[in-house]
Amino acid sequence: MKRLHVHVAVHDLEQSIRFYKALFDAEPTVKKDDYAKWQLEDPRVNFAISKRGAKTGLDHLGIQAENEGELGALRSQLAQADVAILDQKDATCCYAKSDKHWTLDPQGIAWESFRTLEAAPTYGADTLAQARPRDGAKAVCCAPL
């Protein structure tokens, strides 16, 4: 079963962790110096915050697949929208190694379809080091180089 993914860039990580711990009534599943993530069942969401975004607020949205078949189906669905899709295999981002597909919706919001393969000890080398907006869209922290 797929899971919605929301990534929010925050100014103060500890203050934001306190807020979301209270909101979700749960400790983060992953907590690093620059990143925290809640893998919740109710609501079924992968909710992440980090100090890595170009500016605070919504960084990107996504759908997390549980297996290769679900990820392939998401890729096929995106192709029907007639949008540019960037595929990434074995990307290291957000302290995880994943296969993923990136696109932008008509408003310029980045969408990531991904399947997590394993945890990673670093935030990742396959992500933007600095904000580089494309076509007026806001650069996102996990977007491919």
Secondary structure, 3 states (H helix, E strand, C coil): CCEEEEEEECCCHHHHHHHHHHHHCCCCCEECCCEEEEEEECCEEEEEEECCCCCCEEEEEEEECCCHHHHHHHHHHHHCCCCCCEEEEEEEECCEEEEEEEEECCCCCEEEEEEEEEECCCCCCCCCCCCCCCCCCCCCCCCCC
